[in-house]
């Protein structure tokens, strides 16, 4: 049974189950609505409000029972990727009910799907042993016994789920374990009974500082990690042998003269995650989601360099990954040009640092022969057999050379590496940048005369107009302002139509006429990021930044335009005159350029 078949069996099975069936709801974006949360990490995230307000489900979905396959990204275990189970991107199968059915149905459906649809044997199941106001879950235990399961185990805190965040629905769970190809029992499915609302976090609940209140309905929330399920059904020793990964791993194996299993797994996992993050319009940057994406991509390039994969290997990977997923997520094909342009741009930015690591290799080889290189007063070797950690750190700090690649190179040349020294220097570096002041922040305009200042404000309006007219995936990639005209380069997968250009001009001129105030606020960087202020591509920002807003802002800092920017700007848009697009052209694949003037 391949991955596509299991997905469709799961959805069909629940579509027919229970009175009125389950509504199939498409996966929500990897980017949650909540700006303080980086990525969607579980299937229930988008449904959390319905457990407290179940009537809303009737309105939003036309029923109380839902089934989904949700894309998720988790980056907490990123360093463990490469073993048999850890992944950054994964899918989660789940059925949900907001008062539509009870424990008996939830458990029976799971039992039927696992044993009849998938033909797996259940090793054992668990149920909650009870604590405080929460009773021992005898009901679940009895239901499993009636279904003929013999091994039913009472467990404690591990089988009480939630709440996530500061408060929310939570309750006892029952888990299903099956044997994998290695003969180990693995948890396949977790069925949560959201019976309570907790007024504090899980930590507070465990410490006895939060209380539980019964919810008006019994909520069902189940989650089954797709990749692990697949490995079990397909009887594979690890997820990388399933049909979701096998073609990627094969390609890497065939094309790497220096193959290494763990690195190949890291490339497979990270690149797949990167593709899905890009699909949701995130591009690499030095903060937040963009930084996660940058780390994933750069790790891929680093590992590919160690394994000597051919240049442009990643173009082939995009094709393979598209083949694996296009039936389920058609957007992967629709956005392929955009994905290519984002990866290509990051590869280009990372080219020099990668080359720098190879220069380090040559210098280390020379050091073996007695030619000892120095940077300032730090020498490349600490002693005859040990590479200096401080030297590696300095190369990272000055040129951005990847530390893990240089460490790798040194070890392969039989040097020891002083890694404590690297970590110590990194820590100091982080503290230094934390205390960096507003004064260090440049950005903004170099030439401050009346004409350039007006064009600068028009530039901010133009970027907002492009996002409003062409779409939120538009990202600024370069800008230049002279006394005569403004210029903006931006990510966009197509030539703007005449109609789009007209709409963009009209949008800007409307805002000019509206006489909107332009205001500057000093904000902590993390807040500025979380409210979605536009940032300059590749720039490093201090802890406090200035953000320019155009038009009124509400309590959540929503505004027409908000950009990290050093200014200066006009104080009101009515000072600008009339905006006109002079030219729209391509500058590179996936990057367009607009020149505009004020008349
Ligand atoms: Zn600006």
Boltz pocket constraint, residues with backbone or C-beta under 6 A from the ligand:
constraints:
  - pocket:
      binder: B
      contacts: [[A, 444], [A, 445], [A, 456], [A, 460], [A, 563], [A, 564], [A, 565], [A, 566], [A, 567]]
      max_distance: 6.0
